[in-house]
Amino acid sequence: MKVVDKKKCKGQAIVEYIIIVVIVAIAALAIIGMFSDTIRTKIAGATSALGTEEDVKSETEKKSSETLKELDAEASNIGN
């Protein structure tokens, strides 16, 4: 009967998992490389849709009570 060394099997399993992780990482990098232009375009569109710097400044200068009143008004308009 052949005796199997448990440490050797455990080490082999870890190496197999590392190989799988490396393969998945390489595949992810390849996919990101293929679609990088598309992703960059979509991110640029999303950031421009969020508004200009002036819009951001005006929103940050508002008091929280004003923001809450606006949210309440929007919520009541949705219900109607």
Secondary structure as UniProt FT lines:
FT   HELIX           6..50
FT   HELIX           53..61
FT   HELIX           64..79
//
